[in-house]
Amino acid sequence: MAVPYPDITGALISGGRAARMGGVAKGLLTLDGRPVLARTLDLFGRLFGASLLVVNHPDPYAAFQVARVADVFPGRGAPGGLHAALAASTTPWVFAAACDMPFLSEAGIALLAARRAGALAVVPRWEGRLEPLHALWSRQALPVLERALAEGDTSLQRLGALVGAVLVEADAWRAVDPAGRAFLNANTPEDLPRLGLSR
């Protein structure tokens, strides 16, 4: 069955060792009995031409049928993960998200995809902050990201500015996701009941 966005790879950035979560691999947190990672891969399979997982410690995710890549620039956090996704992608665009975001918005992804023309990135801005891990990034942004990482700049917020990202402002985002649930993620055990997640 044809997917709506064959030119996009869905990339999940797994992050580090989740020390604040007691070392639990955050993609394995469950919502309604299913790992967040499994739910997201299902979504990506319906929408995108390819999927991949950026992970430096792959063992917890061995059971999942998804391409896995490691950071080229280790220890650089989310920017390093985004770089690895763009470098490994075989499609011209990457939708990047954190692996612990249980409410990724299909309608939000459609909104981003509709604004790609002439852009190097399409990034929502919610409550005054860019959301670069629910965003579309062109592979043409890779040289800019590589240069920033080589110079020690590890801010995805700044990268959005460097590539002149098209911003989707909160008023437009609310039309598809009124409460901004797509941007929620789990950082500490205290976040779990608020998000309906379990370990």
C-alpha atoms as an extended CHARMM CRD file, in Angstrom:
* protein
*
       199  EXT
         1         1  MET       CA              0.0000000000        0.0000000000        0.0000000000  PROA      1               0.0000000000
         2         2  ALA       CA              1.3090000000        3.4240000000       -0.9350000000  PROA      2               0.0000000000
         3         3  VAL       CA              2.2790000000        5.7520000000        1.8870000000  PROA      3               0.0000000000
         4         4  PRO       CA              1.5020000000        9.4700000000        1.7950000000  PROA      4               0.0000000000
         5         5  TYR       CA              5.1220000000       10.5950000000        2.2750000000  PROA      5               0.0000000000
         6         6  PRO       CA              7.4910000000        8.1840000000        0.4890000000  PROA      6               0.0000000000
         7         7  ASP       CA             10.2070000000       10.8730000000        0.3940000000  PROA      7               0.0000000000
         8         8  ILE       CA             10.4090000000       11.0890000000        4.2020000000  PROA      8               0.0000000000
         9         9  THR       CA             12.2170000000        8.8050000000        6.6560000000  PROA      9               0.0000000000
        10        10  GLY       CA             10.7850000000        8.6650000000       10.1490000000  PROA      10              0.0000000000
        11        11  ALA       CA             13.7320000000        8.8030000000       12.5660000000  PROA      11              0.0000000000
        12        12  LEU       CA             13.5000000000        8.1430000000       16.2780000000  PROA      12              0.0000000000
        13        13  ILE       CA             16.2840000000        9.5930000000       18.4140000000  PROA      13              0.0000000000
        14        14  SER       CA             16.7950000000        7.3030000000       21.4020000000  PROA      14              0.0000000000
        15        15  GLY       CA             18.9260000000        9.6100000000       23.5220000000  PROA      15              0.0000000000
        16        16  GLY       CA             21.3650000000        8.5020000000       26.1650000000  PROA      16              0.0000000000
        17        17  ARG       CA             21.1470000000        6.1050000000       29.0880000000  PROA      17              0.0000000000
        18        18  ALA       CA             18.0360000000        7.7280000000       30.6220000000  PROA      18              0.0000000000
        19        19  ALA       CA             19.6990000000        8.1920000000       33.9990000000  PROA      19              0.0000000000
        20        20  ARG       CA             16.7830000000       10.2470000000       35.3270000000  PROA      20              0.0000000000
        21        21  MET       CA             14.4760000000        7.3470000000       34.4320000000  PROA      21              0.0000000000
        22        22  GLY       CA             16.5810000000        4.8590000000       36.3670000000  PROA      22              0.0000000000
        23        23  GLY       CA             18.2800000000        3.5890000000       33.2080000000  PROA      23              0.0000000000
        24        24  VAL       CA             15.0640000000        2.3150000000       31.5960000000  PROA      24              0.0000000000
        25        25  ALA       CA             15.1800000000        2.5050000000       27.7910000000  PROA      25              0.0000000000
        26        26  LYS       CA             12.5370000000        5.1820000000       27.2880000000  PROA      26              0.0000000000
        27        27  GLY       CA             11.2670000000        3.7720000000       24.0050000000  PROA      27              0.0000000000
        28        28  LEU       CA             10.1680000000        0.7010000000       25.9670000000  PROA      28              0.0000000000
        29        29  LEU       CA              7.8300000000        2.6650000000       28.2260000000  PROA      29              0.0000000000
        30        30  THR       CA              4.3250000000        1.4110000000       27.5590000000  PROA      30              0.0000000000
        31        31  LEU       CA              1.0700000000        3.1810000000       26.7620000000  PROA      31              0.0000000000
        32        32  ASP       CA             -2.0600000000        1.0300000000       26.8700000000  PROA      32              0.0000000000
        33        33  GLY       CA              0.1550000000       -2.0280000000       27.1490000000  PROA      33              0.0000000000
        34        34  ARG       CA              2.3330000000       -1.3550000000       24.0760000000  PROA      34              0.0000000000
        35        35  PRO       CA              5.8340000000        0.1110000000       23.9600000000  PROA      35              0.0000000000
        36        36  VAL       CA              5.9180000000        3.6910000000       22.7650000000  PROA      36              0.0000000000
        37        37  LEU       CA              8.5200000000        2.6580000000       20.2160000000  PROA      37              0.0000000000
        38        38  ALA       CA              6.2090000000        0.0240000000       18.7090000000  PROA      38              0.0000000000
        39        39  ARG       CA              3.3460000000        2.4880000000       18.4650000000  PROA      39              0.0000000000
        40        40  THR       CA              5.5510000000        5.0570000000       16.7650000000  PROA      40              0.0000000000
        41        41  LEU       CA              6.9930000000        2.5600000000       14.2940000000  PROA      41              0.0000000000
        42        42  ASP       CA              3.4390000000        1.6140000000       13.3350000000  PROA      42              0.0000000000
        43        43  LEU       CA              2.6890000000        5.2960000000       12.6850000000  PROA      43              0.0000000000
        44        44  PHE       CA              5.8690000000        5.7230000000       10.6540000000  PROA      44              0.0000000000
        45        45  GLY       CA              5.0440000000        2.6250000000        8.6190000000  PROA      45              0.0000000000
        46        46  ARG       CA              1.6890000000        4.1260000000        7.6590000000  PROA      46              0.0000000000
        47        47  LEU       CA              3.1540000000        7.5030000000        6.7250000000  PROA      47              0.0000000000
        48        48  PHE       CA              6.7430000000        7.3050000000        5.5270000000  PROA      48              0.0000000000
        49        49  GLY       CA              8.9300000000        5.5870000000        2.9700000000  PROA      49              0.0000000000
        50        50  ALA       CA             11.3970000000        4.3620000000        5.6130000000  PROA      50              0.0000000000
        51        51  SER       CA             12.0340000000        4.2940000000        9.3560000000  PROA      51              0.0000000000
        52        52  LEU       CA             15.1840000000        4.2160000000       11.4450000000  PROA      52              0.0000000000
        53        53  LEU       CA             16.2610000000        4.3250000000       15.0700000000  PROA      53              0.0000000000
        54        54  VAL       CA             19.2950000000        6.3020000000       16.1860000000  PROA      54              0.0000000000
        55        55  VAL       CA             20.6560000000        4.3880000000       19.1560000000  PROA      55              0.0000000000
        56        56  ASN       CA             24.1150000000        3.9870000000       20.6690000000  PROA      56              0.0000000000
        57        57  HSD       CA             23.0600000000        1.1900000000       23.0390000000  PROA      57              0.0000000000
        58        58  PRO       CA             20.9470000000       -1.0490000000       20.7810000000  PROA      58              0.0000000000
        59        59  ASP       CA             20.4570000000       -4.1230000000       22.9900000000  PROA      59              0.0000000000
        60        60  PRO       CA             17.1360000000       -3.0400000000       24.5800000000  PROA      60              0.0000000000
        61        61  TYR       CA             15.6510000000       -2.5770000000       21.1160000000  PROA      61              0.0000000000
        62        62  ALA       CA             16.9080000000       -5.8090000000       19.5220000000  PROA      62              0.0000000000
        63        63  ALA       CA             13.3850000000       -7.2270000000       19.1370000000  PROA      63              0.0000000000
        64        64  PHE       CA             12.1860000000       -4.3790000000       16.9130000000  PROA      64              0.0000000000
        65        65  GLN       CA             12.3970000000       -4.7120000000       13.1430000000  PROA      65              0.0000000000
        66        66  VAL       CA             13.8490000000       -1.3130000000       12.3260000000  PROA      66              0.0000000000
        67        67  ALA       CA             17.1250000000       -0.0990000000       10.8650000000  PROA      67              0.0000000000
        68        68  ARG       CA             19.4600000000        1.1030000000       13.6110000000  PROA      68              0.0000000000
        69        69  VAL       CA             22.2900000000        3.6160000000       13.2910000000  PROA      69              0.0000000000
        70        70  ALA       CA             24.7130000000        5.0530000000       15.8300000000  PROA      70              0.0000000000
        71        71  ASP       CA             25.8820000000        8.6200000000       16.2900000000  PROA      71              0.0000000000
        72        72  VAL       CA             28.7370000000        9.7260000000       14.0420000000  PROA      72              0.0000000000
        73        73  PHE       CA             29.4830000000       12.4690000000       16.6000000000  PROA      73              0.0000000000
        74        74  PRO       CA             29.0780000000       10.6330000000       19.9440000000  PROA      74              0.0000000000
        75        75  GLY       CA             28.2020000000       12.5840000000       23.0710000000  PROA      75              0.0000000000
        76        76  ARG       CA             26.5230000000       15.4560000000       21.2230000000  PROA      76              0.0000000000
        77        77  GLY       CA             22.9890000000       14.6920000000       22.4010000000  PROA      77              0.0000000000
        78        78  ALA       CA             19.9870000000       15.2830000000       20.1540000000  PROA      78              0.0000000000
        79        79  PRO       CA             21.9530000000       17.2300000000       17.4880000000  PROA      79              0.0000000000
        80        80  GLY       CA             24.2720000000       14.2380000000       17.1250000000  PROA      80              0.0000000000
        81        81  GLY       CA             21.2410000000       11.9830000000       16.7930000000  PROA      81              0.0000000000
        82        82  LEU       CA             19.6790000000       14.2120000000       14.1500000000  PROA      82              0.0000000000
        83        83  HSD       CA             22.9680000000       14.2590000000       12.2560000000  PROA      83              0.0000000000
        84        84  ALA       CA             23.1290000000       10.4510000000       12.3120000000  PROA      84              0.0000000000
        85        85  ALA       CA             19.5630000000       10.2360000000       10.9970000000  PROA      85              0.0000000000
        86        86  LEU       CA             20.2020000000       12.6690000000        8.1550000000  PROA      86              0.0000000000
        87        87  ALA       CA             23.4920000000       10.9950000000        7.2570000000  PROA      87              0.0000000000
        88        88  ALA       CA             21.9100000000        7.5310000000        7.1420000000  PROA      88              0.0000000000
        89        89  SER       CA             18.6670000000        8.4640000000        5.4140000000  PROA      89              0.0000000000
        90        90  THR       CA             18.1000000000        7.4720000000        1.7970000000  PROA      90              0.0000000000
        91        91  THR       CA             15.1950000000        9.9130000000        1.4250000000  PROA      91              0.0000000000
        92        92  PRO       CA             15.4970000000       13.6780000000        0.9230000000  PROA      92              0.0000000000
        93        93  TRP       CA             13.6080000000       14.4310000000        4.1380000000  PROA      93              0.0000000000
        94        94  VAL       CA             13.6800000000       13.1620000000        7.7170000000  PROA      94              0.0000000000
        95        95  PHE       CA             10.9590000000       13.5210000000       10.3160000000  PROA      95              0.0000000000
        96        96  ALA       CA             12.8690000000       13.5140000000       13.6080000000  PROA      96              0.0000000000
        97        97  ALA       CA             11.2710000000       12.7140000000       16.9520000000  PROA      97              0.0000000000
        98        98  ALA       CA             12.4010000000       11.5710000000       20.3740000000  PROA      98              0.0000000000
        99        99  CYS       CA             11.6840000000        7.9220000000       21.0940000000  PROA      99              0.0000000000
       100       100  ASP       CA              9.7450000000        8.7770000000       24.2740000000  PROA      100             0.0000000000
       101       101  MET       CA              7.0640000000       10.9730000000       22.6580000000  PROA      101             0.0000000000
       102       102  PRO       CA              3.8750000000        8.9070000000       22.9260000000  PROA      102             0.0000000000
       103       103  PHE       CA              1.4960000000       11.3060000000       21.1800000000  PROA      103             0.0000000000
       104       104  LEU       CA              3.1490000000       12.1430000000       17.8640000000  PROA      104             0.0000000000
       105       105  SER       CA              0.5980000000       13.9130000000       15.7220000000  PROA      105             0.0000000000
       106       106  GLU       CA             -0.2680000000       12.5020000000       12.2960000000  PROA      106             0.0000000000
       107       107  ALA       CA             -2.1740000000       15.6930000000       11.5320000000  PROA      107             0.0000000000
       108       108  GLY       CA              0.7800000000       17.7320000000       12.7440000000  PROA      108             0.0000000000
       109       109  ILE       CA              3.1380000000       15.8190000000       10.4690000000  PROA      109             0.0000000000
       110       110  ALA       CA              0.8150000000       16.5890000000        7.5490000000  PROA      110             0.0000000000
       111       111  LEU       CA              0.8920000000       20.2780000000        8.4900000000  PROA      111             0.0000000000
       112       112  LEU       CA              4.6990000000       20.2660000000        8.5090000000  PROA      112             0.0000000000
       113       113  ALA       CA              4.9180000000       18.3630000000        5.2360000000  PROA      113             0.0000000000
       114       114  ALA       CA              2.6650000000       20.8900000000        3.5090000000  PROA      114             0.0000000000
       115       115  ARG       CA              5.1740000000       23.6780000000        4.2590000000  PROA      115             0.0000000000
       116       116  ARG       CA              8.3520000000       22.0620000000        2.9320000000  PROA      116             0.0000000000
       117       117  ALA       CA              8.6600000000       23.8780000000       -0.3870000000  PROA      117             0.0000000000
       118       118  GLY       CA             11.9830000000       25.7100000000       -0.5180000000  PROA      118             0.0000000000
       119       119  ALA       CA             12.8160000000       24.9300000000        3.1250000000  PROA      119             0.0000000000
       120       120  LEU       CA             15.7330000000       23.1970000000        4.8390000000  PROA      120             0.0000000000
       121       121  ALA       CA             13.6110000000       22.4720000000        7.9060000000  PROA      121             0.0000000000
       122       122  VAL       CA             10.0300000000       22.9030000000        9.0950000000  PROA      122             0.0000000000
       123       123  VAL       CA              9.8220000000       23.2800000000       12.8650000000  PROA      123             0.0000000000
       124       124  PRO       CA              6.8750000000       23.9920000000       15.1800000000  PROA      124             0.0000000000
       125       125  ARG       CA              7.1770000000       26.7370000000       17.7930000000  PROA      125             0.0000000000
       126       126  TRP       CA              5.1300000000       26.0160000000       20.8960000000  PROA      126             0.0000000000
       127       127  GLU       CA              4.9560000000       28.1670000000       24.0310000000  PROA      127             0.0000000000
       128       128  GLY       CA              7.8370000000       30.2430000000       22.7020000000  PROA      128             0.0000000000
       129       129  ARG       CA             10.1980000000       27.3200000000       22.0810000000  PROA      129             0.0000000000
       130       130  LEU       CA             11.1330000000       25.5470000000       18.8980000000  PROA      130             0.0000000000
       131       131  GLU       CA             10.2770000000       21.8340000000       18.8350000000  PROA      131             0.0000000000
       132       132  PRO       CA             13.1030000000       20.4320000000       16.6930000000  PROA      132             0.0000000000
       133       133  LEU       CA             12.2590000000       16.8540000000       17.6890000000  PROA      133             0.0000000000
       134       134  HSD       CA              8.8210000000       16.9690000000       16.1240000000  PROA      134             0.0000000000
       135       135  ALA       CA             10.1050000000       18.5020000000       12.9380000000  PROA      135             0.0000000000
       136       136  LEU       CA             11.0210000000       17.8880000000        9.3190000000  PROA      136             0.0000000000
       137       137  TRP       CA             14.6530000000       18.2730000000        8.2630000000  PROA      137             0.0000000000
       138       138  SER       CA             16.0030000000       18.2420000000        4.7290000000  PROA      138             0.0000000000
       139       139  ARG       CA             19.1560000000       16.2570000000        4.0350000000  PROA      139             0.0000000000
       140       140  GLN       CA             20.4070000000       19.4820000000        2.4480000000  PROA      140             0.0000000000
       141       141  ALA       CA             20.7720000000       20.8050000000        6.0060000000  PROA      141             0.0000000000
       142       142  LEU       CA             23.4200000000       18.1680000000        6.7380000000  PROA      142             0.0000000000
       143       143  PRO       CA             26.4810000000       20.3350000000        5.9200000000  PROA      143             0.0000000000
       144       144  VAL       CA             25.2240000000       23.0910000000        8.2130000000  PROA      144             0.0000000000
       145       145  LEU       CA             24.6650000000       20.5940000000       11.0140000000  PROA      145             0.0000000000
       146       146  GLU       CA             28.0760000000       18.9750000000       10.4990000000  PROA      146             0.0000000000
       147       147  ARG       CA             29.7770000000       22.3530000000       10.6640000000  PROA      147             0.0000000000
       148       148  ALA       CA             27.9050000000       23.2900000000       13.8450000000  PROA      148             0.0000000000
       149       149  LEU       CA             28.8140000000       19.9970000000       15.5210000000  PROA      149             0.0000000000
       150       150  ALA       CA             32.4600000000       20.3200000000       14.4650000000  PROA      150             0.0000000000
       151       151  GLU       CA             32.5140000000       23.7770000000       16.0650000000  PROA      151             0.0000000000
       152       152  GLY       CA             30.9910000000       22.4340000000       19.2880000000  PROA      152             0.0000000000
       153       153  ASP       CA             27.5240000000       23.9290000000       18.8400000000  PROA      153             0.0000000000
       154       154  THR       CA             25.0900000000       21.3810000000       20.2330000000  PROA      154             0.0000000000
       155       155  SER       CA             21.8800000000       23.3990000000       20.2240000000  PROA      155             0.0000000000
       156       156  LEU       CA             19.0370000000       22.2020000000       18.0170000000  PROA      156             0.0000000000
       157       157  GLN       CA             17.3010000000       25.4840000000       18.7390000000  PROA      157             0.0000000000
       158       158  ARG       CA             20.2440000000       27.3330000000       17.1920000000  PROA      158             0.0000000000
       159       159  LEU       CA             20.4000000000       24.9210000000       14.2860000000  PROA      159             0.0000000000
       160       160  GLY       CA             16.8460000000       25.8400000000       13.3590000000  PROA      160             0.0000000000
       161       161  ALA       CA             17.9660000000       29.4460000000       13.0810000000  PROA      161             0.0000000000
       162       162  LEU       CA             21.1320000000       28.5500000000       11.1510000000  PROA      162             0.0000000000
       163       163  VAL       CA             19.1720000000       26.7710000000        8.4160000000  PROA      163             0.0000000000
       164       164  GLY       CA             16.4130000000       29.3850000000        8.3170000000  PROA      164             0.0000000000
       165       165  ALA       CA             13.7510000000       26.8940000000        9.3420000000  PROA      165             0.0000000000
       166       166  VAL       CA             10.1760000000       27.5650000000        8.3220000000  PROA      166             0.0000000000
       167       167  LEU       CA              8.3360000000       27.9530000000       11.6130000000  PROA      167             0.0000000000
       168       168  VAL       CA              4.8370000000       26.6350000000       12.2590000000  PROA      168             0.0000000000
       169       169  GLU       CA              3.5220000000       28.9640000000       14.9270000000  PROA      169             0.0000000000
       170       170  ALA       CA              1.3210000000       27.9080000000       17.8240000000  PROA      170             0.0000000000
       171       171  ASP       CA             -1.8710000000       29.3700000000       16.3470000000  PROA      171             0.0000000000
       172       172  ALA       CA             -1.5240000000       27.1590000000       13.2770000000  PROA      172             0.0000000000
       173       173  TRP       CA             -0.4960000000       24.1450000000       15.3630000000  PROA      173             0.0000000000
       174       174  ARG       CA             -3.5250000000       24.4260000000       17.6380000000  PROA      174             0.0000000000
       175       175  ALA       CA             -5.7670000000       23.7130000000       14.6460000000  PROA      175             0.0000000000
       176       176  VAL       CA             -4.4360000000       20.1280000000       14.5930000000  PROA      176             0.0000000000
       177       177  ASP       CA             -3.2300000000       19.6320000000       18.1910000000  PROA      177             0.0000000000
       178       178  PRO       CA             -4.9340000000       22.1440000000       20.5070000000  PROA      178             0.0000000000
       179       179  ALA       CA             -3.0090000000       21.2410000000       23.6900000000  PROA      179             0.0000000000
       180       180  GLY       CA              0.3740000000       20.5190000000       22.0960000000  PROA      180             0.0000000000
       181       181  ARG       CA              0.2540000000       16.8900000000       23.2300000000  PROA      181             0.0000000000
       182       182  ALA       CA              2.5360000000       15.8610000000       20.3750000000  PROA      182             0.0000000000
       183       183  PHE       CA              5.4440000000       17.5690000000       22.1180000000  PROA      183             0.0000000000
       184       184  LEU       CA              5.0840000000       15.7670000000       25.4520000000  PROA      184             0.0000000000
       185       185  ASN       CA              7.7930000000       13.3360000000       26.4900000000  PROA      185             0.0000000000
       186       186  ALA       CA              8.9080000000       11.4200000000       29.5560000000  PROA      186             0.0000000000
       187       187  ASN       CA             12.0480000000       12.5820000000       31.3570000000  PROA      187             0.0000000000
       188       188  THR       CA             11.5320000000       11.4510000000       34.9500000000  PROA      188             0.0000000000
       189       189  PRO       CA              9.4570000000        8.7900000000       36.7520000000  PROA      189             0.0000000000
       190       190  GLU       CA              7.1260000000       11.5820000000       37.8830000000  PROA      190             0.0000000000
       191       191  ASP       CA              6.1650000000       12.1780000000       34.2450000000  PROA      191             0.0000000000
       192       192  LEU       CA              4.8190000000        8.6650000000       33.7750000000  PROA      192             0.0000000000
       193       193  PRO       CA              1.4090000000        8.9030000000       35.4830000000  PROA      193             0.0000000000
       194       194  ARG       CA              0.7820000000       12.3070000000       33.9060000000  PROA      194             0.0000000000
       195       195  LEU       CA              1.2920000000       10.7830000000       30.4520000000  PROA      195             0.0000000000
       196       196  GLY       CA             -0.4130000000        7.4590000000       31.1830000000  PROA      196             0.0000000000
       197       197  LEU       CA              2.8490000000        5.5610000000       30.7500000000  PROA      197             0.0000000000
       198       198  SER       CA              4.2000000000        2.5200000000       32.5790000000  PROA      198             0.0000000000
       199       199  ARG       CA              7.6410000000        0.9720000000       32.9150000000  PROA      199             0.0000000000
